[in-house]
């Protein structure tokens, strides 16, 4: 009996040690060569130029090192992979820099409790950070986004359902308009609401006007994202619903929308994240106020982006710190929205919570009792009531011929 040595496990990863060594060697050589160019050989200066030249040299040297062991297509694949990963690292670095810089500049304002519980009604530009806050901006942002969601969510979901369930030339025209609105500059949305609502209709600058401008920015995002999600619902589910005799509206309400619930929630959150950070539309339509205003239909109502814009324009260090603290609060609000989206719509189709499973089991039990009661009623002799089911409710009353209001006419 021969014994075989255990088979060596093969690595399924795409990263190899030679690739790491080639990348590190190319990076060191690129930095050294660029430093030599900037310090000894040429009179170049500037951090941006140094980084650009070093990156280009890195790509060239990396391609040269990879070409010693790989063929032409593999070299191009490695270069493309390095370029994509380096762009991802660059974006992540920029994001981390923005977050860290905002928190660092606002660190003097965030520890003060009054920064979140007071408004700027009794605070001036020269007052310390222990006086005044952004309560009016936080409440204004929540009110404006709430009103915008009341407008955007029904309109966006209905439009997405229309684009998928009602095909035709008009649907293609609406899809083209939505795609064009996705790239609409925010200042144009503000000017549109300013010209139509404020100048033409006489609506004063208020939270309602700002909500209308924010809705113009949120609506195409919600429609496009919801359109993609609804399009991913399998057609077999619709066909099964139609085969059972359900009309189109019931199929959409009970099959399509529940199946796409997670994606639709994400679409709404994406639209909210787009609208909550808009400054240009709010600057033209909301006005600026230092006091708390809870009525969106009258009076100026400030929001977090607008408050940040106004605070950082001041030359006073305390006001600038308030501006960065307001920006940090805005980032925290967006983070909370995304966390809420994960809890509300994080489960995919078929994955129910405990409450959802209990509701499903209770509905199934009710349907079973109803079906059994119908079967017993059909099997009972005419005029004789079947015995009540032990788990069913009281048996329905059956009218006898002499109790009916209009007795049958005999031939």
Beta strands, then each sheet from edge to edge (+ up, - down):
end
